[in-house]
Amino acid sequence: MKQDDLEKIIAAKCILEKEYYRHSTHEELAQMVGTNERKLRICFKEVTSKGLYEYLTTIRIDKAKELLENTDLPLKVIARKLGLDKSNLNKCFKKATNSTPMEWRRVNRRSYKANF
């Protein structure tokens, strides 16, 4: 992989990490970083070991965990902040963590408070 390609992948990662709530297509993301969709998909997976969607989902789930643990925001509001609806957040979260967002909040809030 050329240095220029690596820089474009790093730029794509930065965009996904900062704008995880947006719904950009692979083609739009490729245009933003100045490459084509195929090259972006192939090189991104080579660099991160994850596809674009999988990487974005990981970011969203991590952000959801943070919001669930540290805020009292309703799940619908959290989902909206992540660029998802409540149903999709539930589905993605359950698949990634084997628990629902509310179960995760209950368990992690309890252990968080228990440390004091």
C-alpha positions in Angstrom: 0.0 0.0 0.0 1.3 3.4 -0.9 1.8 6.2 1.7 -0.8 8.2 -0.1 -3.4 5.4 0.3 -2.5 5.0 4.0 -3.1 8.8 4.5 -6.5 8.5 2.9 -7.4 5.6 5.1 -6.4 7.6 8.2 -8.5 10.5 7.0 -11.5 8.1 6.5 -11.0 6.8 10.0 -10.9 10.3 11.4 -14.1 11.2 9.5 -15.9 8.1 10.9 -14.7 8.8 14.4 -15.8 12.4 14.4 -19.0 12.1 12.3 -20.3 8.7 13.5 -23.8 10.1 13.5 -23.8 10.8 9.8 -25.1 8.4 7.1 -22.4 8.7 4.4 -22.3 6.0 1.7 -18.9 4.3 1.0 -18.9 6.3 -2.3 -19.3 9.6 -0.4 -16.6 8.8 2.1 -14.3 7.8 -0.7 -14.9 11.1 -2.4 -14.3 13.0 0.8 -10.8 11.5 1.1 -10.0 11.5 -2.6 -10.1 7.9 -3.6 -12.5 5.4 -5.2 -14.9 3.2 -3.2 -13.3 -0.1 -4.1 -9.8 1.1 -3.0 -11.2 2.6 0.2 -13.0 -0.6 1.2 -10.0 -2.9 0.4 -7.3 -0.6 2.0 -9.5 0.2 5.0 -10.0 -3.5 5.9 -6.3 -4.1 5.4 -5.4 -1.3 7.8 -8.1 -1.8 10.5 -9.0 -5.5 10.1 -12.6 -4.3 9.9 -14.9 -3.3 7.1 -16.2 0.3 7.1 -19.6 -0.6 8.5 -18.1 -2.8 11.2 -15.7 -0.1 12.2 -18.5 2.5 12.3 -20.7 0.2 14.4 -17.9 -0.3 16.9 -17.5 3.4 17.3 -21.3 3.8 17.8 -21.5 1.0 20.4 -18.5 2.5 22.3 -20.2 5.9 22.3 -23.5 4.3 23.4 -21.8 2.6 26.3 -20.3 5.9 27.4 -23.6 7.7 27.2 -25.4 4.9 29.0 -23.0 4.8 31.8 -22.5 8.6 32.3 -25.9 10.1 31.5 -29.6 9.6 32.2 -30.5 10.2 28.6 -33.4 8.1 27.3 -32.4 5.4 24.8 -34.3 7.1 22.0 -32.1 10.3 22.5 -28.9 8.2 22.6 -29.9 6.4 19.4 -30.5 9.7 17.7 -27.2 11.1 18.8 -25.5 8.1 17.2 -27.4 8.4 13.9 -29.6 5.4 14.6 -33.2 4.7 15.7 -33.9 3.0 18.9 -34.6 -0.4 17.3 -31.4 -0.4 15.3 -29.4 0.6 18.4 -31.0 -2.2 20.4 -30.1 -4.7 17.6 -26.5 -3.6 17.1 -25.9 -3.3 20.8 -27.2 -6.7 21.6 -25.2 -8.3 18.8 -22.0 -6.6 20.0 -22.4 -7.0 23.8 -24.9 -9.9 24.3 -27.0 -7.5 26.4 -29.6 -4.8 25.7 -28.5 -1.2 26.2 -30.7 -0.9 29.3 -29.3 -4.1 30.8 -25.8 -2.8 30.1 -26.7 0.5 31.8 -28.1 -1.2 34.9 -25.1 -3.5 35.3 -22.4 -0.9 34.6 -24.0 1.8 36.6 -24.3 -0.5 39.6 -20.6 -1.5 39.4 -19.6 2.1 38.8 -21.4 3.2 42.0 -20.1 0.2 43.9 -16.5 1.5 43.5 -17.2 4.4 45.8 
